[in-house]
């Protein structure tokens, strides 16, 4: 509950003209970026693979990926810390090593890992913000790719290098690329939070625009939530 109160104050800071969040593009803009030059080919048959991504509050990240073609499910959770601290109130302290993350389970015959990263970098969050996304500040809101294989690591590193070299963003990408040790699903009330609380001011300002950007920027990949 205390965390939600903090977020309420963060929202006010974000919408005030001189507030720190006034210049943030977390919910207000998306960036058109090129396809990854290094990617995995589409699989010849249906299957399931997972990608674990962190980019600020997991509510908005989950809402985006639940509407992406080829995604079977998206689950909010925690990654980067120990099992005994994978709880919302503990993670909220910023001292557990965890990041709020989303596990994306997808069919590699319909969408590639590189295309998932393209959506992640362009509409899901701002990868140039260090330990912050919009009004949310702390290491638990860091941008991170938790790779589950050497192939995922290779694709992610090559894509970050590509985007930095071509100066797609005005600042260097701050996204960490680290090995996945474990993913811990978040509490039930966090799952589908953006869709269950569309009137929440935080969701309206920070998360619903991400879904709108996905639909506009990737019409061929956008699907209605299952």
N, C-alpha and C positions, 0 to 999 in steps of 0.2 A: 504493500500500500504506500509506503514511504516513497518508493521509486516513482509511482504514478504522480505523487505530489511534486516531486522534483521535475518530472517531465512537463507538468502544467506550467511551472515557472519558466522552464526552458522554451516552451512555446511562446510565451509572452516576449521573451528576449528575441525570438526569431522574427516576430512580426512587427516589433517596434522599429521605426525608421533607423535609429542609431544603434540597434541591438547587434550583438556579435553575429547572429544568424542572418542578418539582413542581406549580407552579400553571398550567402550560401546558395548553391543551386541544387541542393539535395532533392527537393520536390518540385522546383520551379523550372528546370531545364534538363535537356538531355543532350548528349554529344554524339554526332554521327561519326562513327569510326569504321575503318576498313575491315574487311574480312582478315582473319589471321593468315599469314603466309605459310605458317606451319600448323597443320591440323591432322586429325585422324580421319581416314575415309569413312563414309557411312558403311555400317556393317551389312553384310548380304542377307542377314536374317534377323528377325526380332530378338530382343534380349533385354537385359537390364544392367545398367551401370550407374554409378553414383558419383556425384561431384559435391564437395563440401566447400561452401563459400561463406565469407563473413564480410559484411559491408554496412555496419551500423545496426540499428534496430532490426531484429529479424522479422518483425511484422510486415514491413514493406517488401523485403527481399522475398519472403514466402509468397506474398500476393502477386508479385511479378511472375515468378517461376511456375506458379500454379496455372498460369494462363499461356504457357509456352508450348507450342507444338512439340510433341515427342516426349514431354515430361509426364511421367506416370504419377508422381506425387512429390510434394515438397514439404519438408518437415522442419519446423523451427527447433533449435536446440543450442547446445554449447560444445565448443571444441577448443583445445589448447591447454586445458588444465586437468586436474585429477577427478576421478569419479565422485569422490566424497564432497566436492565443492560445486558439482554441476547442478546447482539450485539457483533459482532466479534471484533471491535476496542476497545470496553470497556472491554470485557473479556481478551483481549490481555495485558491489563495493569497489570493483576494479582491481582487486588484489588476488584473484584466483588464477590468473593466467588464461582463463577462458575468454573467448570472444563469443558474442551472440552470433550464431551461424545457422545456415540452412543446408540441410542435406537434400540434394536434388537427385531423385531417381528417374532415369530417363532411358528411352529406347534408342540405342546407338544406330539403329537402322533408319531412324527418322530425323535425328538431330545429332550433330557432332559435338564433341567436348569444346572445340574451338568456338562454335556458334553459341554455346552456353556462356562462354567467357565474353564473347562479344556483347551479349545482352547484359551481362554482369557489369562490364565496364561502361556501357553507354547509357543505360536507362535505370539500372537498379541502384546505383550509388555513385558517389564522386570518389574515384580512386586516388585523387591527389591529396585528400585530407588525411592528416596523420592523427590516429587515435581520436577521431571525431567524425561524425556525420551530422551536418546541420546543427541542431540544438543539443545533440547528445555528445558528451565529451567523456573520454576515458578509454583505457586500453581495451575494455570489453566491446567498444564500438570500432575497433580497428578494421582496416581493410585487409583481408587475408584470403589466400587460396590454399586450402589444405589438400595437397595432392595425395592420391591413393595409389599411384603407380609411377614408374619412371616415364611412361609416355605422357601422363598428365603433367608431370614436372617439366618435361621438354617443351610441350605445347605452351604451357603458361609462361615459362621463362622467355621463350621466343616471342610471344605476343607482347609481353611487357616491353621487351627490348625494341620491337617493331614500333609500338606506339610512342615510346620515348624518342626514338630516332626520328620519327616523322613529325614529332612535336604536335600531336593531335590535341594534347592538353596544354594549357598555359604553364603548368608546373609539372615536375617529375612525378611519376606514379609512386605512391607510397605503399602499395599493396605488398604484403609479405607473402612469400611463397615457401610454405613449410610442409613437412611431411605430416600426414594425418596419423595421429596416434589413436584417437577414438572420437566418436561423435555420440553425444548424449541427448536424446530428445527432451525438449522442454516440457514443462507442465501442460496439462490438457488445455487450460484456459488460454494459453498463448497460440494454440493451433488455430489457424484461420482467423486470427484476431482482427485483421483489417476488414475482412468481409462481415464479421459478426458485429463490428462496431463502426459502421461507415459514417456515423454522425460525430464520432470522437474528433475533437479539434486537431489533435495530433495527427490522426489518420488523414483528415481532410487536407491539412497543410503539407505533410511530408510523404504520404504513401499513395493516396489516390492519384496524384499526378504521375507517379511512376508507371502505374497501370495504363494511364492515358497515353504516355509517351511510348510504351511498348506497342500499343495498338496502332499508333500513328507511324512510328518509325519502322516497325516490323510487321506490317499487315499480313505478310505471308506466313509468319510464325505465330501470330496471335490466335488463341482459341478461347472460347468461353470457359470459365472454370467448370471443371467436371463435378 
